[in-house]
Amino acid sequence: MAENTSKTVNRIILAAGAMMFCWVAAAFTGALYHVNWSVSELASQYMVAIGMVKPLHTLVDYYTHIKGIEYLICVAFFVAFPVFFKYVNKAPRKATVIK
């Protein structure tokens, strides 16, 4: 009895998974058809839709975005340069020479 029940549950789960797979495949194919089979355009629209990427409509939007990235690069440089300077200018070790 327990074996029949577990087989029935497994078949139900497998059928539900197969139906979900068919739905996802149809939705993905439809979305690709809508963007003329361009995977990069589909990914771009997805990232804009979830808010990961903001569309830049004006030159001011673009300049503000670039300026923010520039500030991040400057902060990274101001942190990395002193560390690199210390690494380059540390005292060399004395090596022993054996005759």
N, C-alpha and C positions, 0 to 999 in steps of 0.2 A: 504494500500500500504506500509506504514512504517513498519507494523508488518511483512509482507512477506519479506521485505528487511532485517530486523533484524534477522529473522529466517534463511534466506539464508546465511547471514554473519556468524551467529553462527554455522551453519552446516559446512561451509567451514573451519572455525577455528577449529572445532572439528575434521574434517577429516584430516587437516594438522597436528594437534597434535597427532592423532592416527598413522599417517604415520611416524612421527618423533619417537614416542614411539617404533614402530615396528623396525625402523632402529637402534635405540639405543640398544634395546634388542638383536637384531641379532649381532651387533658389540660386545657387552659385552659377549654374549654367545660364539662367535667366539674367542674372546681374552682369555676367560677362557679355552676353548678347546685347544688353542695353548699352554697354560702353564700347561696343564694336570690338570685342574680344581682346581688349587691352588690360592686362593684369595690373600694370602700373597705375593706370587711370582708376581702376576699381579700388586699389589700395589707397590711392590719394583721396578719393571720395569717402572712403571708410574713415580715414584718419581725420578728415575735416568734419565728418558727421559726429565723431566721438569727442571732438575738441582737442585732439592731439596736435593738430596743425591748424593754424588760423590762416584764412585766405588774405592775401595782401592786395587791397584794391587801389591804393593810392601810393604816390611816391613817399609821402610822409610815413605811411605804415611800413613801407620797405626800409626806409632810412632808420626808423626807430628800431626795427628788428635787427638790422645790421649793427647799429650802435650798441645794443644790448650784448650782442655776441662779442663785439670788440672789447667791451668792458670785462667780460668774462675771460677773454684771452689775456688782457692786461693783468688781471688779478692772478691768473695762473703763472704768468711770467714773473711777477713780483714775488711769488712764493718759490718758484723753481730756481730763479737766478742765484739767490744767496746760497741755496743748498749746493748748486753746481759750483759756485765760486769756492766754497769751503772744500769741496771734493778735489778741485783742481789744484788748490794752493796748500794742501796739507803737506806737512814735512815728510820728506822721503825717509824710508826705513834704512837703517845702516845694515849693509850686507857684510857678512864675514867671508873673507877669502881664505881658503885653505891652500897651502903650498904643497 
